[in-house]
Amino acid sequence: MISAILPEPGTENFQDRRDYSSQSGAPSNERRQFTNTYDELSAEARELAQAIDAYKLMHRRRFITYEEMLSVLKGLKYVKQA
């Protein structure tokens, strides 16, 4: 019954827009979750933003979860003060 649901090979209308061949395997102009520039950020905020963007590029994620953000913070050695 599954073959009746799936289209025949070669008749798909899917258009793959993920062509990274000219970008060495990763998107170079990834849209940012928070902002498009670091210009108005403090040095610490810039470090965090760059770490988050690096994480997203490495894991091919456009948006991250709070758990992922926490792992980025821990990777930067931030700790909660009592």
Buried (B, 14 or more C-beta within 10 A) or exposed (E): EEEEEEEEEEEEEEEEEEEEEEEEEEEEEEEBBEEEEBEEBEEEEEBBBEBBBEBBEEEEBEEBEEEBBEEBBEEEEEEEEE
